[in-house]
Amino acid sequence: MAVLEFEYDGNGIPIAEVGMKNKNKEIRTYFFVDSGADFTLIPRTAAEYLGLLDSLKEEYVDVADGVGGGAVSYAIKKATLIIQEHSFNADVACALTDDVPYLLGRKSVFEKFKVCFDNKKNITTFSYENEK
């Protein structure tokens, strides 16, 4: 079993450096690792840069209620996530606003990895079976 490790940020929040690719465009940034989030979430500007909102239709827009009580409109799109050298297809919630953080949620990600939060060591680990 292979294990990827990421240190928490300076405020004790679990983060991971993640790449996201669609067609011939790619971004790489730090995402909050959020076991309470259903989907991986990215701001509108990132989604537009990756071309994920090019063919947005109103019937595919949904609204989610965040922990802070605010509602966020989003559309679910497919993209490739890259965690270190491990890449996989994922459902990504593309927010229709930039007023959201980058969140790494359960769907697609927690299905590929066993994710463990070690608050004592301030480390998040992503474990997965080596592909043969």
CORWOTA-V424620 format. One record per pair of residues at least 12 apart in sequence whose ideal C-beta (glycine too) atoms are under 6 Angstrom apart, sorted by the first residue. I is the first residue (numbers start at 0). J is the second residue. If there is no record, write none. Layout:
BEGIN
i: {I,I}
j: {J,J}
END
This chain:
BEGIN
i: {0,0,1,1,2,2,3,3,4,4,5,6,7,13,13,13,14,14,15,15,16,17,17,18,19,19,20,21,21,21,21,22,24,26,28,30,30,31,31,32,32,33,33,36,36,37,37,38,38,38,39,39,39,40,40,40,41,41,42,42,42,43,43,43,43,44,46,51,51,52,55,59,60,60,71,71,72,73,73,73,74,75,75,76,76,78,87,89,90,90,112,112,113}
j: {126,128,127,129,124,126,83,125,122,124,123,122,121,32,116,123,29,31,30,32,29,30,82,81,78,80,79,49,50,51,78,50,49,45,101,101,103,100,102,103,123,102,104,102,104,104,106,92,104,106,91,103,104,92,99,102,93,101,94,97,99,94,95,96,97,97,93,76,93,93,74,74,72,74,94,99,95,92,93,94,93,90,92,91,93,91,111,107,106,107,125,127,126}
END
